[in-house]
Amino acid sequence: MNYFLLLLGCCAVAAAADYKRDVQPVLRRYCFQCHGEGATMGGLDLRTPALMMKGGAKGPAVTKGSAVNSILYQRIMDKSMPMGPKKLTADEARIIQEWIDAGAAGDGPEVAAGTDKQRHWAFQTPRRPDVPKVNDAAWIRTPVDAFVLREIEQRGIRPAPDADPVTLLRRVYLTLTGIPPTPEEVRTFVSDPSPQAYDKVVDRLLASPRYGERWARHWLDVVRYAESNGYERDGTKPSAWRYRDWAIDAFQQNKPFDRFLTEQLAGDEVEGASAETRIATTFLRLGVWDDEPADEATDRYDQLDDVLAVTSQAFLGLTLRCARCHDHKFEPLSQKDYYRVLAVFEPLKRPLKGRTELDVEVGTEAELKAYHEAVRAVDAEIDPYRRLVANLKRGLLERVEAAMPTDWDEPLATVLALRVAADKRNAAQKKLAEAFERKLEVRMMSHAKPDEVGQLEGWNRRIAELQASRPKPPPRAYIWHEDGAAPRTRVFHRGEVAQPKEEVDPGIPEALGGHSFESPQQEPSNKTSGRRLWLANWLTRPDNPLVARVFVNRVWQWHFGEGLVATANDFGVMGQRPSHPELLDYLATEFIRSGWNVKELQKLIVRSRTYQLSSAWQENNAPLDPEQALLWRWKPRRLEAEAVRDAALAVSGQLNERTHGPSIYPALPEAVMAGQSRPGDGWGKSNDAESSRRSIYIFAKRGLLVPELDLLDAPDTTVSCERRRVSTTGAQALTLLNGSFAQAQARHFAERVEREGGDQDGPRVDRAFQLAFGRPPRPDQRDEALSFLARQQQQIERDGGSDIRRRAWQDFCLVLLNTNDFFYLQ
């Protein structure tokens, strides 16, 4: 009998830890990318039991019948493996232990799909999967839900209930626009009985001008957007802000993503290239730039390396940059692949005057030609009047010189300033010269006869009229250019510019097809090589394995906080595998099928039940999915820095909704300015109204960040930011309670509550909660708020303060702006 029970126990263990059903999925999720699919680090391949027992450089990874003596299990338990932040859960580790202890049985010599690096899942063209059948079909609102629910049901997990209407409305407002709903908008939504009420809100938000500003900010993270060069001097990139406006308009107008991509890479090479499409290519020039490099040749290739890096990460999710000096250590990307892609960008030239950054006029050839012809025509009309004015003034100057008193000598500094050419004078010399010229003008006019004064006034009036008739100048853009020359590209030994090796032609990495550049059928009219347009056309082919996947994953991340692939910039062998691979491919293929329609993709996501779940914790689900990777609840997350600032401005009633145009410069503390190598250099001044515009319009200076944005983890703009980190520090609390911005918004918020909430504290508390959180306070919160106000007034009175009630209300509003309810997307 005991022997029979022992047999039953062994069978139970084997059933509970079957290799193909239980073990292989865990190893594929955590281990295969380094030990099997594309890489065999340490000579270890974990794709079959036989290979595990063969082992690698440190011997067998698995010892049959003994998990504690198996290196694989030891590394799992001491958390040294897998590399990265994601470790096996306790249940997953138990599966490995039970399987090894039961004898590590497997299915013979079968090897997991992908016997070489080029078979990596992300390098295969997405295939549209069928929408899964699920048990609870009534739960589904969009096809997204079917893929999510299937995984949940298979694990025996029950999803959280739906979010309440107020929470859902605030969530979708902040997701799509970055601005919370007003109490009136909440009231309208909650009282609308229509089944289409939520869908109507989604459509309205996608059409809102606030939408483009919100979603362009996400994209600016990816493309390392900044308006200064970095390094010690951190000089300004002239007109770079136009790219920010282009991105806002692109999202607002729902520019198809294939066109969105193409304009950024080759807006000067597309048919009908315009000012708009050329401004888009600012994308290529946004990186850091050294205005005093040690070696200009090396610096040139550092610039091109930056362009290649951001292109490969932003659109392909590949770390191709790592192959600059040698073949990629982990990915199927060779050094030759790197230089073939680099050759696409080799013809680019940077507009410079010496080492001074320049922007250029942009428009169609016809527009630029017409503008300059019109300017020349106006100048031709003005010139005769200018000559008349000059001749008359020359005569007046002679009279001044003849009558000049001996005591009218100018200081030596003025004399020296006047001897310097006008375009060479520094700021002090310009000021001295201008003061002298004004003084001289007064003296000259004192010698003019009445008819001469009339003549001068008439001629100057006519000059002003003609100047006013000049056509509006074309926009200027911060872009590269090509002049038709296409230099040969060489592979550099160990990445050293001084050690060129063999020549290579432009092309695509072998793992992605290895296509070679095909010269345009005819010479491009704008004298470009056509290489970047060729690359853009390849990237936007429907069979490209990466581009659609990478972008829909970013969109998913910007909705949920984490992508289906957690490493949004790395879809390679070393990146994380997708949590829901079929859902990722469904979204990618649906995205292409829709005509690369970004807003339709977003509707599919925000209308899903998955997006609309509450954040309610389900105790029974935690052991089955401790990382909540299966999306059975909404995972609360802190808003990004810009959304926090913008929401505070909106709640306080100070938000200036003016859009577009040159960047703004909010006032910064002296201590922050002093931290620059040249304190205050490059930071302008904006008035209070301009400073209250949305955060996307703040001048993006690499060496000088607005404190409330910097402390809340604004991105590193030297490289592509795939996902904002989230830190919690004491400095955040200090700045958000004591900083000038927080204090000012609390004051404005209190004044708004006073205007809108009446004279009694109770209704005011209700209004403050409605403005900050979209809901009234709970009874206990209302009582606590009133108690706080009473205690705070007493404290202010004890401290000898004045204006006691108003100050207490400012303190209360400051507290509301620092709560989790305000900071977190619930």
Summary of the structure (lengths in Angstrom):
residues: 826
radius of gyration: 32.9
end to end distance: 56.6
largest distance: 132.3
contacts: 2510
relative contact order: 0.11
helix: 53%
strand: 5%
